[in-house]
Amino acid sequence: MSEPGRLKELIDRIARIGGAADWADELNPVQRAVLFYLARANRFSRAPSHVADYMATTRGTASQTLKALLRKGLVSEQPSRADRRSISFWLTPQGEALSARATVLEEALSGLGRQESEELEAALENTLRDMLARRGNRPFGICHTCRHHKSDGAGAHCTLLDQPLEDEETGQICHEHQYA
């Protein structure tokens, strides 16, 4: 059995190597991570505060990152219909194309077998849940795994927000997620 110190060392090293490789296409690793988040976030989870919470950074840093992506033409901003003071960010076609490019880490992980991949995902998910709980952070889980997700013959529905859900949204990241 591995010791926690060795596992941390491996995870840290993988993160550093992956981050170094993510300096491409005139993007830094944080900008690339924000693009990846926005590509997977549902319509309720695209405000600057959500980006900051997901990235575990300050709202100022998230705002500056989003402004940089906006200047590069990789995201667009939309005011909320309900509250004109709120804005959300959406990927442009160019941003979608960049977010879809496989990273060095994704390429390396694609070499894992199915069982190995599922076991690693479960272990990392449990580790992440524990870390978030210890820090009091939101989990940002996938919609269909949330206790507020309801599905019936008529489709899916978020009981917390009292909103119908599109099929694709049920597989996206939500900032309101709570594990069942």
Phi, psi and omega in degrees: 000136180284151176270150182305324180298320179290319178297317178300315180302315180295315180296316178300316182293317177301317180296318180294316179295316178297318178296319178296321180287339182282354174284090181204163177056033180060029177240146171267168183302326179291317178298319179296319179296322178293319176300316179298317178299310182298329178292337184248355184275145177280176185295342180271357193233036188241010178282158177305323180294325177292318177300315180299314180297315182295319182277355182056050180227179178281160178293327177295316179296317179298318180298316179295321178296315179296322178296321178296317179293326177295314178299327180279357179075023183263342176224160172235156178247145180230130175289149178289141176289328183279324184221102186298346177281340182267144176231157174230159183243139181229147178287140170278170176304322177294320177295320177299317181297317180292322181290338182275347180291132180292138176270169177302319180294316178299321178296318179294318180292334180294345178277354179284149173288165183301310182296316179299318179295316180294320179292318178296316179301315180297317180295317180292321178298316178296319178297315179298315179303316180297314180299315180296318179296318180296327181268351182076026180270159176289148181282331182052061181268180178280134188313309187291352176262005183273148179291343179270354180279126176233138180228135176218189182299337182273352181126192183260155184211140173265114181285335179291312182269354183052053182230139171291151181242138173286155180307315183293331180294332183293343177256011182257166179283137178231135180286343180270002187304137172223128181295143181292000000 
